Amino acid sequence: MTTAQAQATLYHDIPEARDVKVAIAGVDVHYGDKQALFDVSMQIPDRSVTAFIGPSGCGKSTFLRCVNRMNDTIDGAVVTGSLKIDGTEINDKTIDPVVLRASVGMVFQKPNPFPKSIYDNVAYGPKIHGLAATREELDGIVEQSLVKAGLWGEVSDRLTDPGTSLSGGQQQRLVIARAIAVNPEVILMDEPCSALDPIATAKVEELIDELRENYCIIMVTHSMAQAARVSQMTAFFHLGNLVEYGPTEEIFTNPRERRTQDYITGRFG
């Protein structure tokens, strides 16, 4: 099979109406002698949700960490290949990872608010990055971020309370508010609902659907139903390889790879 034929099998058509936000070409990841990702290439559109699915240990979260260079913090981790956001190579030595992570927000599996007030959780990023010249501007950023995160109505009268005093679902929305307060280009989510109950999960999914109108969102999920509900693009990983990538509806209804079909229907995982 030629390279062109292999790519045609791997990729479904990406809707041309969506601009490419993140362009990945030939990315390999090694942890010491072990290779975790093999020659991953894909183009992730802006203003959409792209879901990474696949069994545990298949490389989803490893790849997610490539997008904000979190793998840099792991001893022995080596990332090669090209990864561009808006045309800028993020692995270039001139790129400051701290600055990069301000433009690529991260929401983890377990809500992790800072041990600070609700207000200070959201204000922290804008403060350290100098995004507000006055307290009034900072107040506006905090309010706007909490509104976008669907949390303002629940916490507007208790901004001095600890962020940890909120429920699990509220904490996760607070973390999302914290991420968007610095005007990121991309938001990464690593199983953001796995620690939440069904009601809180529904609220976070609704929030994700609203945020995609303004952000490029990339999320890892083990829930096939969640991927089908909230994403427009889906990538299936298996044993460190990107097996198939394309519009979510096509991946779930007409996959090109037998492995994708078997995973989606529960034959393995």
C-alpha positions in Angstrom: 0.0 0.0 0.0 1.3 3.4 -0.9 1.6 6.3 1.6 -1.3 8.1 -0.2 -3.4 4.9 0.0 -2.6 4.5 3.7 -3.5 8.1 4.5 -6.8 7.7 2.5 -7.7 4.8 4.7 -6.7 6.6 7.9 -8.4 9.9 7.3 -12.0 10.7 6.5 -12.6 14.0 4.8 -12.1 17.0 7.2 -14.8 19.6 6.6 -13.1 22.4 4.6 -15.2 25.1 6.3 -13.2 24.7 9.5 -9.8 26.3 9.7 -7.0 24.0 10.9 -5.9 25.1 14.4 -3.4 22.3 15.3 -1.3 20.6 12.6 0.6 17.5 13.6 3.0 15.6 11.4 5.1 12.5 12.2 5.0 12.8 16.0 6.8 10.0 17.9 7.1 9.9 21.7 9.6 7.8 23.6 9.8 7.3 27.4 13.4 6.1 27.7 13.6 2.9 25.6 9.9 2.5 25.3 8.1 4.1 22.3 4.6 5.3 23.3 3.4 7.0 20.1 4.3 6.1 16.5 4.3 8.6 13.6 1.1 10.4 14.5 -0.2 12.9 11.9 -3.5 14.8 11.9 -5.1 18.2 11.4 -7.4 19.5 14.2 -9.9 22.1 13.2 -10.7 25.3 15.1 -14.0 26.0 16.9 -14.8 22.3 17.3 -14.4 19.5 19.7 -12.1 16.7 18.8 -12.4 13.5 20.9 -9.5 11.0 21.3 -10.9 7.5 22.0 -9.2 4.1 22.5 -8.4 1.5 25.2 -6.3 2.4 28.3 -2.6 2.8 27.5 -3.1 3.4 23.8 -1.4 6.8 23.8 -4.4 9.3 24.0 -3.2 11.2 27.1 0.4 11.0 26.0 -0.5 12.7 22.7 -2.7 15.3 24.5 0.3 16.2 26.6 2.3 16.9 23.5 0.0 19.8 22.6 1.1 21.8 25.7 4.5 20.2 26.1 3.6 18.7 29.4 5.8 15.7 28.4 8.8 18.1 28.9 8.2 17.6 32.7 8.7 13.8 32.5 12.2 12.5 32.8 13.4 10.5 29.8 10.5 11.7 27.6 11.5 12.6 24.0 9.1 14.0 21.5 10.0 14.3 17.8 8.1 15.4 14.8 6.2 18.6 14.0 3.4 20.1 16.0 2.1 23.5 15.0 -0.6 25.8 16.5 -1.7 28.5 14.1 1.4 27.7 12.0 3.9 28.1 14.9 6.1 25.1 15.7 5.6 24.7 19.5 8.6 22.4 19.9 11.0 25.1 18.7 13.6 25.9 21.3 12.6 29.6 21.2 9.1 28.8 22.5 8.8 29.3 26.2 6.7 26.3 27.6 5.2 28.6 30.3 3.9 31.0 27.7 2.7 28.1 25.5 0.7 26.7 28.4 -1.1 30.1 28.9 -2.4 29.7 25.3 -3.2 26.0 25.7 -5.4 25.5 28.7 -5.6 22.1 30.5 -8.5 20.5 32.4 -7.6 17.3 34.1 -9.6 14.2 35.0 -10.0 15.2 38.7 -11.0 18.8 39.5 -8.0 20.6 40.9 -8.9 24.1 42.0 -6.1 26.0 43.8 -6.3 26.3 47.6 -7.6 29.8 47.1 -10.9 31.6 46.9 -13.2 31.2 43.9 -12.3 34.7 42.7 -8.5 34.1 43.1 -8.7 30.8 41.3 -10.0 32.6 38.1 -7.9 35.7 38.7 -4.6 33.9 39.1 -3.7 33.5 35.4 -4.7 37.0 34.3 -2.6 38.4 37.2 0.6 36.5 36.5 0.3 37.1 32.7 -0.5 40.8 33.1 -3.8 40.7 31.4 -5.5 43.2 33.6 -4.2 46.7 34.4 -6.7 47.5 37.1 -8.8 45.7 39.7 -11.9 46.7 37.7 -10.5 45.0 34.6 -9.6 41.9 36.7 -13.1 41.8 38.1 -14.5 41.9 34.6 -12.3 39.0 33.5 -13.3 36.9 36.5 -17.0 37.6 35.9 -16.9 37.0 32.2 -15.0 33.7 32.7 -17.4 32.4 35.3 -20.3 33.4 33.0 -18.8 31.5 30.1 -18.2 28.5 32.4 -21.9 28.6 33.4 -21.0 29.2 37.1 -21.6 32.9 37.7 -25.2 32.5 38.8 -24.2 29.9 41.4 -21.2 31.6 42.9 -21.5 35.4 42.3 -22.4 36.0 46.0 -19.7 33.8 47.4 -16.5 34.7 45.5 -14.5 34.8 48.6 -15.3 31.2 49.5 -12.6 28.5 48.9 -12.8 26.9 45.5 -12.6 23.6 47.2 -16.0 24.3 49.0 -17.8 23.7 45.7 -19.3 20.4 44.5 -17.3 18.2 42.2 -19.1 19.4 39.1 -18.8 23.1 40.2 -15.1 22.6 40.8 -14.6 21.3 37.3 -16.5 24.2 35.8 -14.3 26.5 38.0 -11.2 24.9 36.6 -12.6 25.5 33.1 -13.3 29.1 34.0 -9.7 29.4 35.2 -8.4 28.0 31.9 -10.4 30.4 29.7 -9.6 33.4 31.8 -6.2 33.8 30.0 -7.8 33.7 26.5 -6.3 30.4 25.4 -6.1 29.3 21.7 -6.7 25.6 22.6 -8.4 23.9 25.6 -7.2 20.3 26.4 -9.4 18.1 28.5 -8.3 14.7 29.9 -11.4 12.8 30.8 -13.0 15.9 32.3 -16.2 14.0 33.4 -14.9 10.7 34.7 -15.0 11.8 38.3 -18.4 13.4 38.1 -22.0 12.2 38.6 -24.4 12.1 35.6 -26.0 15.4 36.4 -22.7 17.2 36.7 -21.4 15.4 33.6 -24.4 16.7 31.6 -23.7 20.3 32.7 -20.0 20.0 31.8 -20.9 18.5 28.4 -23.4 21.3 27.8 -20.6 23.8 28.7 -18.2 22.1 26.3 -20.7 22.4 23.5 -21.1 26.1 24.1 -17.3 26.7 24.4 -16.6 25.1 21.0 -18.1 28.1 19.3 -15.0 30.1 20.4 -12.3 27.6 21.1 -10.5 24.6 19.7 -11.2 21.8 22.3 -9.3 18.5 22.3 -10.6 15.9 24.8 -9.7 12.4 25.9 -12.7 10.3 26.8 -13.3 6.6 27.5 -17.1 7.1 26.9 -18.2 6.3 23.4 -21.5 8.0 24.2 -19.8 11.1 25.3 -17.6 11.3 22.2 -20.7 10.9 20.0 -22.6 13.6 22.0 -20.1 16.4 22.2 -17.4 16.0 19.5 -17.4 16.9 15.8 -14.2 15.0 15.0 -12.9 11.7 16.5 -9.5 10.1 16.5 -9.2 6.4 17.5 -5.8 5.3 19.0 -4.6 1.8 19.6 -1.2 0.6 20.8 0.4 4.0 20.2 -0.9 4.3 16.7 -3.5 6.7 15.2 -5.8 4.1 13.6 -8.5 6.3 12.2 -9.5 10.0 12.2 -12.5 11.9 10.8 -15.9 13.4 11.5 -17.5 11.8 14.5 -20.6 10.6 12.8 -18.6 8.8 10.1 -16.3 7.2 12.6 -19.2 5.8 14.6 -21.5 4.8 11.7 -19.0 4.0 8.9 -15.5 3.3 10.2 -12.9 2.3 7.6 -10.9 0.2 10.0 -12.0 -3.1 11.5 -10.2 -2.3 14.7 -12.3 0.9 15.0 -15.5 -1.0 14.5 -14.5 -3.7 17.0 -13.6 -1.1 19.7 -16.8 1.0 19.2 -19.0 -2.1 19.3 -17.2 -3.4 22.5 -15.4 -6.4 21.0 -12.2 -5.2 22.7 -11.1 -2.4 25.0 
